[in-house]
Amino acid sequence: ATIKPIHPFPKPSPLPPDRSTMSTRKDAGPSPAAAPATAPALTPSPFMPMCQMRRDECADLLKLISGVSRPLEDVVADFLARVPPERRLRFGSAIKFLLEDKVMFQPAERLIALAILHQGYSSQLTNPFVPFLINVACDEISERPERVFLQLLLTSANGDNNKEILKQSAEDYLKEPSYASQVLLPRDQLESQYSCNDVQLQTYTSCAAATVRSAIPDPDVSQSCGDSSGLSPTKLNRDNVVTNLLQQTPLRGLSPPWIRPSPPRLEILEGELQWLNLDNNHELLWDGSMCADTSRGASIRDLVGRACKGPLAPAQQEQVVLDLARDWKLVYHCGMTPEKLPDLVEHNPLIAVDVLSKLINCPDMDSYFNVLVHMEMSLHSMEVVNRLTTAVDLPPGFIHDYISNCIRSCQNIKDKYMQNRLVRLVCVFLQSLIRNKIINVEDLFIEVQAFCIAFSRIREAAGLFRLLKSLE
């Protein structure tokens, strides 16, 4: 992410050619103030996000903060002279991030950091860090010397004047007890002083208020940063921690995602075309003939295809029976489907019996049974079912459904001649099933008895009725 400045930058001051970076300066005392001049603004480097710091920038920042024995005005002048205007917002954001955690800097170092935040934009009418400075100056948890120091800076009449307090070093200021008698101003008085300069004191939105800091102190680790003087192991460790934080963590913290409900649809006006979301649920159709051996069973496939169109010659029927007897798996390559079964039954019932007996264990056998039950009743269909009952074990539900369909067909036919003929065929078919104990009479007793009584004028129906009476 990139931090975009919310206030315009001042025009940059000219930089001496031998003082372009902080690493070339030696702490040999105060530096002379650079003469202000107008120069074209430098373009920020596109290779570094505004929200992060480079390692050399972290070293520069820590070197500035560690100058606790130097006059504050020299440290501020050093910051203004050596840090270009386009980098000051980045430095200021990093200092603000570190000041929010009160254990990162020693008290003297915090004074230097606060002075840099205040004086870094002192030549402008607006300072983006004024809201933060006012919060620190009014924070009752902060140390009193720090609050007094900051309120003295904020209440100065002119930000460009050299202040007496900035002529001292941070260490000298903490040694003097003059701040003990200073009266602290309330928040509203400090804010009123900057209201005329159009400073946005309330800059936190609801999302920004819920932001969580990306660096949280460990309660199990000592919160002391050690002595600020010298190169103690604790200070070196502090510098490494600060460098890693500024390089790897977002300075703005971790904010929650901005979740908004989707807007409602606009009401469809009269005469307006309405978008239709059609159902696009397609079922997968599996082609069972894919990757199949098409050369196998070519002759029997041709004969079965002819058998569905008309009666075969006795030699051709015998050829189909012999081929299926030699290899019963050819039935899966003969091209037989449930849709072709009615034609095969009417034209060649014997071949239909042989094919169905080989397909009895086929996963699609229920489809063949369903076709037999609902096809038009005829002598050939009853012959096929009768032969199947003696050749294979048929499901009881299929036989009962077929008998019920036969009885309904006899009752619904209008032609008396055809009706009498079908009734005789059904009665002979039922007598054969009962005598061969293919069906259980008790399951169909009432339905068959009613059928016999309805057609009792026919001799075969009367004979079936007597057979039922004898089994009671």
Residue pairs with C-beta under 8 A, 6 or more apart in sequence:
1 49
1 51
1 250
1 252
2 49
2 50
2 51
3 50
3 51
3 89
3 90
3 93
3 251
3 252
4 50
5 89
5 128
6 128
6 200
6 203
7 121
7 124
7 126
7 127
7 128
9 41
9 85
9 86
9 88
9 89
10 85
10 121
10 123
10 124
11 38
11 39
11 41
11 85
12 39
12 41
12 42
12 84
12 85
12 86
13 34
13 36
13 37
13 39
13 80
13 81
13 85
14 34
14 37
14 39
15 81
15 82
15 84
16 34
18 24
19 25
19 81
19 82
20 82
21 56
21 60
21 82
22 56
22 59
22 60
22 63
22 64
22 82
23 56
23 59
23 60
25 31
25 78
25 82
27 63
27 67
27 70
29 70
29 74
30 70
30 71
30 73
30 74
30 77
31 74
31 77
31 78
31 81
33 77
33 81
34 77
34 80
34 81
41 85
41 86
42 84
42 85
42 86
43 86
44 50
44 86
44 87
48 54
50 89
50 90
50 93
51 90
51 93
51 250
51 251
51 252
52 246
52 247
52 248
52 251
53 61
53 90
53 91
53 94
53 246
53 247
54 247
55 243
55 247
57 87
57 90
57 91
57 94
57 246
58 94
58 242
58 243
58 246
58 247
59 243
60 82
60 83
61 91
61 94
61 95
61 246
62 239
62 242
62 243
64 75
64 78
64 79
64 112
64 116
65 105
65 109
65 112
65 113
66 109
66 228
67 74
67 75
67 78
67 112
68 106
68 108
68 109
68 112
68 169
68 170
68 171
68 228
68 229
69 169
69 171
70 169
71 166
71 167
71 168
71 169
72 111
72 112
72 115
72 165
72 166
72 167
72 168
72 169
72 170
72 173
73 162
73 166
73 167
75 112
75 115
75 116
76 115
76 116
76 119
76 120
76 166
79 91
79 116
79 119
79 120
80 119
80 120
83 91
88 120
88 121
89 128
91 116
91 120
92 116
92 117
92 120
92 121
92 128
92 129
93 251
94 246
94 251
95 113
95 116
95 117
96 117
96 129
96 132
96 251
97 215
97 245
97 246
97 251
98 104
98 105
98 113
98 242
98 245
98 246
99 105
99 110
99 113
99 114
99 117
99 132
99 136
100 213
101 213
101 215
101 217
102 110
102 142
103 217
103 223
103 224
103 225
104 225
104 238
104 242
105 113
105 225
106 225
106 227
106 228
107 143
107 145
107 146
107 170
107 174
108 170
108 171
108 174
108 228
109 170
109 228
110 146
111 145
111 146
111 149
111 170
111 173
111 174
112 170
114 133
114 136
114 146
114 149
114 150
114 153
115 153
115 166
117 129
117 132
117 133
118 127
118 129
118 133
118 150
118 153
118 154
118 159
119 153
119 159
119 166
120 127
120 129
121 127
121 128
121 129
122 159
122 160
123 159
123 160
125 197
125 198
126 197
126 198
126 199
127 133
127 199
130 154
130 194
130 199
130 201
131 199
131 200
131 201
131 202
131 203
133 150
133 153
133 154
134 154
134 187
134 190
134 191
134 194
134 201
136 142
136 146
136 147
136 150
137 147
137 150
137 151
137 154
137 184
137 190
138 147
138 186
138 187
138 190
139 147
144 179
144 180
144 184
145 173
145 174
145 179
147 184
148 179
148 182
148 184
149 165
149 173
149 179
151 182
151 184
151 185
151 190
152 163
152 165
152 182
153 163
153 165
154 190
154 193
154 194
155 185
155 190
155 193
156 163
165 173
168 176
173 179
191 201
194 201
195 201
207 255
207 256
207 258
208 255
210 255
210 256
211 252
211 253
211 254
211 255
211 256
212 253
212 254
212 255
213 253
213 254
214 249
214 250
214 251
214 253
214 254
215 245
215 249
217 223
224 234
225 234
225 235
225 238
226 232
226 233
226 234
226 235
226 238
227 234
227 235
228 235
268 274
292 333
293 333
296 330
296 333
297 323
297 330
297 333
297 334
299 319
299 323
300 319
300 320
300 323
300 324
300 330
300 333
300 334
301 333
301 334
301 335
303 312
303 316
303 319
303 320
304 320
304 334
304 335
304 336
304 344
304 351
304 355
305 335
306 312
306 316
307 316
307 317
307 320
307 344
307 347
307 348
307 351
308 340
308 343
308 344
308 347
309 343
309 347
310 347
311 347
311 348
312 320
312 347
312 348
312 351
317 348
317 350
317 351
320 351
320 354
321 350
321 351
321 354
323 330
324 330
324 331
324 354
324 355
324 358
328 358
331 355
331 358
331 359
332 362
334 355
336 344
336 355
336 359
338 364
338 367
338 368
338 370
338 371
339 371
341 352
341 356
341 368
341 371
341 372
341 375
342 371
342 375
342 376
344 351
344 352
344 355
345 352
345 372
345 375
345 378
345 380
345 381
345 384
346 378
346 380
346 381
349 380
349 381
349 383
349 384
349 387
350 387
352 384
353 384
353 387
353 388
353 391
356 368
356 384
356 388
356 392
357 388
357 391
357 392
359 365
359 368
360 392
362 368
369 395
369 398
372 381
372 384
372 385
372 398
372 402
373 398
373 401
373 402
373 405
374 405
375 381
376 409
377 405
377 406
377 409
377 410
377 422
377 426
379 425
382 406
382 425
382 426
382 429
385 399
385 402
385 429
386 429
386 432
386 433
388 394
389 399
389 433
389 436
389 438
390 436
390 438
396 439
396 440
396 443
399 433
399 438
399 439
400 439
400 443
400 444
403 430
403 433
403 439
403 444
403 447
403 448
404 444
404 447
406 422
406 426
406 429
407 426
407 447
407 448
407 451
409 422
410 419
410 422
410 423
410 426
410 451
410 455
411 454
413 419
413 422
420 458
423 455
423 458
423 460
423 461
424 458
424 460
426 451
427 452
427 458
427 460
427 461
427 463
427 464
428 460
430 448
430 464
431 463
431 464
431 467
432 438
433 439
434 441
434 467
434 471
441 448
441 468
441 471
445 468
448 464
448 468
449 465
449 468
451 461
452 461
452 462
452 464
452 465
452 468
453 465
455 461
456 462
456 465
